């Protein structure tokens, strides 16, 4: 058992209102420079939809993540390889990476010639501010943007091409787009800070790395040589190529903020308070075996990797590995641990990419199609779980997103979420049959106490309960660099030189 | 001192000193600037038809120059039989043409695509032009001064060894045709240009990728992993 700590995340999709405040907070801090205008380290997508970059989930197109070697040759069982480039192909593709998306897969960034509004001579027409490219500076026609299909805008053109429709029949797909059944939800995405990151594995220079103490995945800008394999290898397309500096960049989980005890900007600014952050302890010896497990076991095995931070054996092993008491303490208070491991409510996004993402999602409850009867909205269901079968978003679709297509699995999560809801309803509204609700609790293995705790941490958590940030022990990092007083009150590593494009 | 002595007796040393001193200085003072500065993200299709033929063509041609430089006698012996000479010359020409094809494509792409022009520095243009002159001079030599592979081993290789022994024998090259002299001068110009351009990317060939584990984990404290 090799106990390591990971700053892990959980997004509660039921609470996301799609306001993009997180994206804007991130953009204003990190990606408002030339070469990064098109990057959204944090973005919010409408589902169903094609996302950003367009159709990023389609690995037939982008070849991101890992796949079982046995998919190619059956005798190579239980081992995985990068879909885009292993070591051999990594070298062969140095001169041209065949799976690198181009800027047109994202969008060409633009601004407007606002000055024309002021400087135009008097005339018969209103002056207009023409869009100009932020790359070339020339006038351009806007063809796409980071949220081009926001709120299902142009759904028959964009959302209809959602790669997650793969398992749905033609009829089910069509039903999605009937006006009365139209439904969508939001999917905010940042870097998953995976346990088995494809980007790190694909980097020929070794510039990408995972920080041992907190698991944050970073690109060392001074080691990166612009080989671009990380962009192709990340199945979530969360490593971006800075076309100006010739280096790759990605979400840094606001580590300078974390190091000073503040939540990352996107977490801090979240209006719906959907975001939770905390440390989980995991067994690093299980990374390889978990990542190469059969698809339907991926979610369970990833949960098994996460260790109980109150278990004396785990604590002893963690201390042997040099983990600070304060980190173990933070892990015991981690809201992410409770949602993911204790209550088994939160699921990883697309576990079938086999990178073991450490950002977990609670899937949104799915509205059903009901009708008005004597002034009451009714859905014609005796059994409250039955509403899952009538949900406007089919279980199959949610299973494709969160459980590698395993419908049973995603259903179990939903039954728990429904049970908590019904439990609170019978308590506060009192219009349900208590025996039915007790039956639901029994079927899902929840107790009344658990329901109360889930409810509390979902609906009424304080800032400190949502973000349990471990001390980052920056003093250890500066020990390596020399005299700690030199680095007093500093965060991050910083640039000795201005990061301008090389010769 | 004659012009030949300047160009072939002094300039090579100047170029080598430049490449060593400036490369090291740049590496330690501005490591961020070390990058292949790939522009594939802005334009991918034409880059494929430029970059791939260029790199594979020039790598084989450079490798040929290096091998002949190291074992000139073996090359001369190989060339002793006509069909073997033809095989060597034709393949050298083929890879040279491949490199030229790629290079022309790269120049065309850089000149015509407005996005690529935006990420083109003056040194990029200088470098592309010097490379073009160098490849054309090399191909010219291959086609018009037969058989290059043999007399390269007879003239250029002893000249380069004389440079290494610090007693440059300029007389070996001063009688050569203009295009060949241009090619030799161009070669040392590229050596001198290396630290001032994106050419530095060829010094960062990521060989350690071959033996490092896929995952890289960096710990703050060296002694933190005691188990």
HADDOCK unambig.tbl for C-alpha pairs under 7 A between the chains (distance, minus, plus):
assign (segid A and resid 87 and name CA) (segid B and resid 210 and name CA) 6.43 0.50 0.50
assign (segid A and resid 95 and name CA) (segid B and resid 51 and name CA) 5.97 0.50 0.50
assign (segid A and resid 95 and name CA) (segid B and resid 52 and name CA) 5.84 0.50 0.50
assign (segid A and resid 96 and name CA) (segid B and resid 48 and name CA) 5.92 0.50 0.50
assign (segid A and resid 96 and name CA) (segid B and resid 51 and name CA) 6.88 0.50 0.50
assign (segid A and resid 96 and name CA) (segid B and resid 52 and name CA) 6.65 0.50 0.50
assign (segid A and resid 101 and name CA) (segid B and resid 41 and name CA) 6.78 0.50 0.50
assign (segid A and resid 102 and name CA) (segid B and resid 41 and name CA) 4.50 0.50 0.50
assign (segid A and resid 102 and name CA) (segid B and resid 42 and name CA) 5.86 0.50 0.50
assign (segid A and resid 102 and name CA) (segid B and resid 43 and name CA) 6.77 0.50 0.50
assign (segid A and resid 102 and name CA) (segid B and resid 44 and name CA) 6.88 0.50 0.50
assign (segid A and resid 103 and name CA) (segid B and resid 41 and name CA) 5.87 0.50 0.50
assign (segid A and resid 103 and name CA) (segid B and resid 42 and name CA) 5.77 0.50 0.50
assign (segid A and resid 135 and name CA) (segid B and resid 115 and name CA) 6.42 0.50 0.50
assign (segid A and resid 136 and name CA) (segid B and resid 114 and name CA) 6.26 0.50 0.50
assign (segid A and resid 136 and name CA) (segid B and resid 115 and name CA) 5.54 0.50 0.50
assign (segid A and resid 136 and name CA) (segid B and resid 118 and name CA) 6.13 0.50 0.50
assign (segid A and resid 200 and name CA) (segid B and resid 215 and name CA) 5.94 0.50 0.50
assign (segid A and resid 200 and name CA) (segid B and resid 216 and name CA) 6.62 0.50 0.50
assign (segid A and resid 201 and name CA) (segid B and resid 214 and name CA) 4.27 0.50 0.50
assign (segid A and resid 201 and name CA) (segid B and resid 215 and name CA) 5.32 0.50 0.50
assign (segid A and resid 204 and name CA) (segid B and resid 206 and name CA) 5.54 0.50 0.50
assign (segid A and resid 204 and name CA) (segid B and resid 209 and name CA) 5.18 0.50 0.50
assign (segid A and resid 205 and name CA) (segid B and resid 206 and name CA) 5.26 0.50 0.50
assign (segid A and resid 205 and name CA) (segid B and resid 209 and name CA) 6.75 0.50 0.50
assign (segid A and resid 209 and name CA) (segid B and resid 216 and name CA) 4.88 0.50 0.50
assign (segid A and resid 209 and name CA) (segid B and resid 217 and name CA) 5.51 0.50 0.50
assign (segid A and resid 209 and name CA) (segid B and resid 218 and name CA) 6.58 0.50 0.50
assign (segid A and resid 210 and name CA) (segid B and resid 216 and name CA) 6.17 0.50 0.50
assign (segid A and resid 210 and name CA) (segid B and resid 217 and name CA) 4.70 0.50 0.50
assign (segid A and resid 210 and name CA) (segid B and resid 218 and name CA) 6.23 0.50 0.50
assign (segid A and resid 211 and name CA) (segid B and resid 217 and name CA) 5.71 0.50 0.50
assign (segid A and resid 211 and name CA) (segid B and resid 218 and name CA) 5.09 0.50 0.50
assign (segid A and resid 211 and name CA) (segid B and resid 219 and name CA) 6.07 0.50 0.50
assign (segid A and resid 212 and name CA) (segid B and resid 217 and name CA) 5.53 0.50 0.50
assign (segid A and resid 212 and name CA) (segid B and resid 218 and name CA) 5.34 0.50 0.50
assign (segid A and resid 212 and name CA) (segid B and resid 219 and name CA) 4.61 0.50 0.50
assign (segid A and resid 213 and name CA) (segid B and resid 219 and name CA) 6.40 0.50 0.50
assign (segid A and resid 221 and name CA) (segid B and resid 32 and name CA) 6.34 0.50 0.50
assign (segid A and resid 222 and name CA) (segid B and resid 31 and name CA) 5.47 0.50 0.50
assign (segid A and resid 222 and name CA) (segid B and resid 32 and name CA) 4.46 0.50 0.50
assign (segid A and resid 224 and name CA) (segid B and resid 35 and name CA) 6.99 0.50 0.50
assign (segid A and resid 225 and name CA) (segid B and resid 34 and name CA) 6.25 0.50 0.50
assign (segid A and resid 225 and name CA) (segid B and resid 35 and name CA) 4.04 0.50 0.50
assign (segid A and resid 225 and name CA) (segid B and resid 36 and name CA) 5.73 0.50 0.50
assign (segid A and resid 226 and name CA) (segid B and resid 35 and name CA) 5.55 0.50 0.50
assign (segid A and resid 226 and name CA) (segid B and resid 36 and name CA) 5.57 0.50 0.50
assign (segid A and resid 226 and name CA) (segid B and resid 37 and name CA) 6.10 0.50 0.50
assign (segid A and resid 226 and name CA) (segid B and resid 38 and name CA) 6.26 0.50 0.50
assign (segid A and resid 243 and name CA) (segid B and resid 39 and name CA) 6.67 0.50 0.50
assign (segid A and resid 243 and name CA) (segid B and resid 41 and name CA) 6.70 0.50 0.50
assign (segid A and resid 244 and name CA) (segid B and resid 119 and name CA) 6.62 0.50 0.50
assign (segid A and resid 246 and name CA) (segid B and resid 35 and name CA) 6.39 0.50 0.50
assign (segid A and resid 246 and name CA) (segid B and resid 37 and name CA) 4.43 0.50 0.50
assign (segid A and resid 246 and name CA) (segid B and resid 38 and name CA) 6.17 0.50 0.50
assign (segid A and resid 320 and name CA) (segid B and resid 226 and name CA) 6.64 0.50 0.50
assign (segid A and resid 320 and name CA) (segid B and resid 227 and name CA) 6.33 0.50 0.50
assign (segid A and resid 321 and name CA) (segid B and resid 224 and name CA) 6.47 0.50 0.50
assign (segid A and resid 321 and name CA) (segid B and resid 225 and name CA) 5.12 0.50 0.50
assign (segid A and resid 321 and name CA) (segid B and resid 226 and name CA) 5.61 0.50 0.50
assign (segid A and resid 321 and name CA) (segid B and resid 227 and name CA) 5.71 0.50 0.50
assign (segid A and resid 322 and name CA) (segid B and resid 224 and name CA) 4.80 0.50 0.50
assign (segid A and resid 322 and name CA) (segid B and resid 225 and name CA) 6.02 0.50 0.50
assign (segid A and resid 322 and name CA) (segid B and resid 226 and name CA) 6.74 0.50 0.50
assign (segid A and resid 476 and name CA) (segid B and resid 220 and name CA) 6.06 0.50 0.50
assign (segid A and resid 476 and name CA) (segid B and resid 221 and name CA) 6.02 0.50 0.50
assign (segid A and resid 477 and name CA) (segid B and resid 220 and name CA) 4.75 0.50 0.50
assign (segid A and resid 477 and name CA) (segid B and resid 221 and name CA) 6.60 0.50 0.50
assign (segid A and resid 480 and name CA) (segid B and resid 221 and name CA) 6.96 0.50 0.50
assign (segid A and resid 497 and name CA) (segid B and resid 30 and name CA) 6.84 0.50 0.50
assign (segid A and resid 499 and name CA) (segid B and resid 32 and name CA) 6.83 0.50 0.50
assign (segid A and resid 501 and name CA) (segid B and resid 33 and name CA) 6.35 0.50 0.50
assign (segid A and resid 502 and name CA) (segid B and resid 33 and name CA) 3.90 0.50 0.50
assign (segid A and resid 502 and name CA) (segid B and resid 34 and name CA) 6.51 0.50 0.50
assign (segid A and resid 503 and name CA) (segid B and resid 33 and name CA) 6.76 0.50 0.50
assign (segid A and resid 503 and name CA) (segid B and resid 123 and name CA) 6.66 0.50 0.50
assign (segid A and resid 503 and name CA) (segid B and resid 196 and name CA) 6.44 0.50 0.50
assign (segid A and resid 503 and name CA) (segid B and resid 197 and name CA) 4.93 0.50 0.50
assign (segid A and resid 503 and name CA) (segid B and resid 198 and name CA) 5.55 0.50 0.50
